[in-house]
Amino acid sequence: MKLFTAGPVACYPEVLEEMRHQMFSHRSEEYHRLHRDTVERLRWFLEIEDCRVFLFPSSSTGLMEASVRNCVERCMLCTVSGEFGERYAKVGEANGRKVVILQTEPGKPITPELLDEKLSKHPDVEAVTVTYCETSVGLLNPLPELAKVVKEHEKLLFVDAVSAMGGIEIHPDELGVDVCFAGSQKCLGLPPGLAIAVVSSKAMEKAELVKNKGWYFDFKRFERSQMKNETPTTPPIPLILALNRVLRMIEERGKREYFRFYSRRGKRIADGIRKLGLTLFTEEGYESPTIFCINAPPGISGIEIYERMRERGFELARGYGRLKEKTFRIGNMGYITLEDIDSMLESLGEVLGI
Ligand SMILES: *Cc1c(COP(=O)(O)O)cnc(C)c1O
């Protein structure tokens, strides 16, 4: 099966090879070296100067919870342009915080104007959440512009970069993001189970003040462990070995070239979709290059397309939640070759009778 999914995605062969490594203790010299080197490589990859980079033993959603528990005392604003933005709001509410919601219609971006207006009405908000790539609708929100508004209002900024980091260049430090996170199973092309968090000094200062942070996701505890090149609890060592391997691959290839290949793949998929006469669900100008949300043409549902593609050996992604029938998605994440894209598009044409 060739995977064009929204995570877990196909892993690089080198990654699968690396994960066969025998275990070692997470308190050993071997681990300390691996941890230090991986964090340093991530700092290089994300061009971090000031922020902390933590390795989290959880899926990405764990970082939604961690950002709320560490950095919000009472009230936060969640921007919602799809299902994952909505999840962030639910995480805030489940942790007893007051959540103000700024919602757009599915497929439409959060604009700086809307955000500015909402923040002006809610001065009690401490932090704003932004879903950079809203995977459910293939939408890329205008992060630099939104970050600027959040900074003008002097709020903390949390960015869900789960389906962006590793596929689109992102520099959280430069943008002034306070908590930015991603998971291993999306654009980085690793198996699921590890999250990466970039946490600013300002967020760490806030974590100092907030009470009842819990134990497992306490940023201060992560910072103390990091001094020893460790994590507070047992980390997923095979995934960290694999992440280290991917970062080495990117270095060997050159960061520029790596991202150029990613966007070349994205363009090839986008062009192919257009040539088949299909349209995207997402508002024009805000399409993500890592995941495409496509309107099912008349006479066939998104689910049928998904199932018929599976019969031909291609796993796409179904439409998300309420969009299951109306749309289907094609992911551009992880280990995908140009040849795979061409044969996937050819099969899609057959399925649609084009
Ligand atoms: C996949 C995804 C998540 C959820 O990630 P988990 O690793 O399953 O917790 C959150 N946000 C976005 C934008 C995603 O694409």
The ligand as an SDF file (V2000), in Angstrom:
LIG
                    3D

 15 15  0  0  0  0  0  0  0  0999 V2000
   -2.8650   14.9280   13.4560 C   0  0  0  0  0  0  0  0  0  0  0  0
   -3.1200   16.2570   14.0570 C   0  0  0  0  0  0  0  0  0  0  0  0
   -3.2990   16.4170   15.4410 C   0  0  0  0  0  0  0  0  0  0  0  0
   -3.4020   15.2520   16.3890 C   0  0  0  0  0  0  0  0  0  0  0  0
   -2.2210   14.6340   16.5420 O   0  0  0  0  0  0  0  0  0  0  0  0
   -2.0130   13.3840   17.5200 P   0  0  0  0  0  0  0  0  0  0  0  0
   -0.5710   13.0980   17.2930 O   0  0  0  0  0  0  0  0  0  0  0  0
   -2.9300   12.3050   17.0350 O   0  0  0  0  0  0  0  0  0  0  0  0
   -2.3130   13.8130   18.8940 O   0  0  0  0  0  0  0  0  0  0  0  0
   -3.4500   17.6960   15.9310 C   0  0  0  0  0  0  0  0  0  0  0  0
   -3.4420   18.7630   15.1190 N   0  0  0  0  0  0  0  0  0  0  0  0
   -3.2840   18.6500   13.7850 C   0  0  0  0  0  0  0  0  0  0  0  0
   -3.2900   19.8830   12.9530 C   0  0  0  0  0  0  0  0  0  0  0  0
   -3.1090   17.3930   13.2160 C   0  0  0  0  0  0  0  0  0  0  0  0
   -2.9460   17.2770   11.8980 O   0  0  0  0  0  0  0  0  0  0  0  0
  1  2  1  0
  2  3  1  0
  2 14  2  0
  3  4  1  0
  3 10  2  0
  4  5  1  0
  5  6  1  0
  6  7  2  0
  6  8  1  0
  6  9  1  0
 10 11  1  0
 11 12  2  0
 12 13  1  0
 12 14  1  0
 14 15  1  0
M  END
$$$$
